[in-house]
Amino acid sequence: MPQDPMDFEWSYWIEWGRERILWLLAGHLLVSQVSRVLVEKYKPWCLMVYGMAACWLLLGIKGLALILLHAAVSFAVAQFQLSLLTWFCSLILLYTLRIPAVEETKRKWYDTENEYYLLLFTVSVRCLFCTSFSLEYCWQRPTQKSSHSFLWMLAYVFYYPTFHNGPLMNFDEFSKQMRRQEAFSVKSNLSILIVGVIRILFWWFLAELMIHLMYIHALYSSALPLESASYWALG
């Protein structure tokens, strides 16, 4: 049975995943494990550098600079430790993505619309991460100041597995996981990797099955079949 051709988002991410993102995720896993064995103390910074390099590769130096600018502005505003001001800053940064002149400028950075959309998706999700860090900076106690530095913010913002479309992980949870030191075990790490791969393949197969059998996007893009269906069928 043919695939539903109207599901733009799934096709878009599958194309990017096959070309580059899947390989960059594998690279992140390799860097994570190597740094865990050799320089565990510096693991967050190794992953931060890798995330920046992956961003540079996919979005170019201008895309990287834009995300760094958003992070710097968010961090500067967070210094006032006013939650309302942090929310206002985040809304302004998101709004700049929809200013026509700014949109046209960013489109000129890339050869294709898909590259521009990847920048748009990524910057939008990074704004959520900047907001999370800034709010937790506002709520921090004086004794926690060193754990909410700009360097930690960059490690959080450029954490590659959540870089393009999430999911959102708050900064405190990220920081706890990065600071946790565990004994390295080939057996346990291998089992975690195998279970993770099985989970990804299962959900990938299920999503592909739904696209080939249910035609959800094709149905809601055309009013005629919906108008002719009974209420029971729609339900």
N, C-alpha and C positions, 0 to 999 in steps of 0.2 A: 504494500500500500504506500502511495507517495506521501511525502512529508508536507505538513501545513506550511505553505510558503510565506504566510503573513506574520510569523513569529520573528520579527526583526531582531529583538534583543538576544534570543537564544543563538540565532545564526551568527550574530555579531561577535558574541563572546566565544563561541566555538571556533570561529575563524582566528581570532586573536590567540586563543589558547593553543591551537595546533601550531601556529607560526612561532610564537615567542613565549607567551606567559607560562605555559606548562614547563618549558625548559628553564625559565628563570626561577620557577618554584623549586625545581629539582636542584638548581644551583644554590638556592637559599638553604635547602635541607643539607646539602653537602657542607656549606660554610658553617652552618649551625653545629653540625656534628664534629667537624674538624676543630673549630674554636672551643667547643666543649671539652675536647680531649686535651688540646695543647695549651690554650690560654683562656680558661673558663672565666677568669676575672674580667677579661676584656671582651667577652662574648657579645654584650649589647652593642658595643662600639663596632665590632666586626660586622654585625648584622646591619647596623646603621649605614656603614660605608657601602655594604653590598646593596642595600635598598636604594641608596643615592645613585650608585652605578647603574642599577637596573632602570631607574627613572630616567637617567641620562640616555640610556640606550633606546628606550621606547619613546620618550617625549622630547628628547633633545635638550640642549643646554638651556633654552628659553623656558621650556616646561619645568625643568628642575628649578630654575631661578624663580619662577612664579610661585611654586609651592613653598620654597624657602622664604619668599617675601610674605606670603600668607602666615607662615609660622612665626616669623619675626614680629609682624604687626600684632598677632594674637598674644604673643608673649609680652610684648611691650604694654599692651592694654591691660593684661592680667596683673601687672605690677601695682595697679591701683587697688586690686583686691575688692572690686565691686562686681558682683555677679550680673547686675543689670547692664553695666557697661560692657561686660564680656559678651552677653547676648546681643547687644546692639552692634558691637564690632563684627560678630559672626554674621549677622544679617546683612550688614553693609558689604562684607567680603563676598557673600553669596550673590548679592544684588549686582556686583560688578561683573559677574559672569554673564549677565543678561543685557548689559549696555551695548547697543548696536555697534558703536565705534570700536569698543574693546573686542567684541566678537569678531569683527572683520579683521582686526589686527592679528588676533590669535589664529584665525583661519589661514592667514598668509604664511604662518610659520611652517605649515605642513602641505604636502602634495595632495593628500586625499582627505575626504570628509571623515573617514573612519579614524584617522589619526587625531583629527580635531575632537571628535566625539570621545575618544579615549582620554584626552586631556580634560575634557569637560566632566566626564564621570569621575576621574581620579581626583581632580581639584575639589569637586563637590563632597566626596567622601572624606578627603583630607580636612575639609572645613569642620566636619563633625568631630574628627579626632582633635583638632586644635581647640574646639569648644570644650570637649571633655577635659583636656589637660588644663585649660585656662580656668575652668570652673573649680577643678580640684586644687589648683594653685590658690584660688581665692579662699577656699575653705581650709587650707592647710594651717597647722599650728606652727609656731616659730621654730620648733625643734625639727620640723620636716622640711625646712627650706632647702637643704642640700640635695634632697631626693627629688626636688621639682625644679632642677636647673634647666637651662635652655638645651644643654647637651642631651639630657634625658628626654626632653620634648622631641628633639630630632630623632632619637632612637625610636620613640613611640610613633611618630608621624611616618617614618620611612621603614617601618616593619613590613616587609614585602608580602607575606601571605594575606594581609588585609588591605593591601595598598590600593587596588583599583576599585573594588566594590564591596569592601567589608569582609565579614561582619564587624560591627562596632564592638570594641573591647575597651572598657574604661581604663584610664591610666593606672589607677591603683592596682587593678588586677594584672595588667601588663608588667608593672614594676615588680610585683611579688613573684611572678613567674620568671622574670629575668634574673632576679637576685637569688632565687632558690638554687642551691648547689646540691646536686644529686650524684651519687656514685655512678660512674659510667658502666653500663652493662650491655654487651653486644646482644644477648638474648632478649632482654626486655625492650631495647630499642628496635630490634628487628620485628618483634611481635607487634609493637605499636605501629610501625611502618606498614606491615602487612594488613592489619585491621583497618588502618586509614585508607589504604589503597582499595580494599574491598568495599568500604563504605562509599568512596567516591564513584567507583564503577557501578555500584548498585543504584545510586541516585541518578547517575548519568543515564544508565539504561532505562530507568523508569521515566525520566524526562523525555528521552527520545521516543519511548513507547507512546506516551501521551500525545506528543506532537504528530505521530503517525496515525493515531486512532481517533483522537477526540476533536481536532480541528477547532479548538476554542477561539483562536485569534481570527480565523477566517469567518467564523459565525458572527462574532460581535462587530466585525468590520462591514457586514452586510445586513441591513435592516429587514430585507424581504423575508428570509427564512425565519427570523425571529417573530415577525408579525403574523406569519402563516401558522406558526406552531401554537398548540393549545397551552393553557396555563399549566396543565399537568406535565406536558413535555418540557416546558421551560423550567418548571420546578425540579 
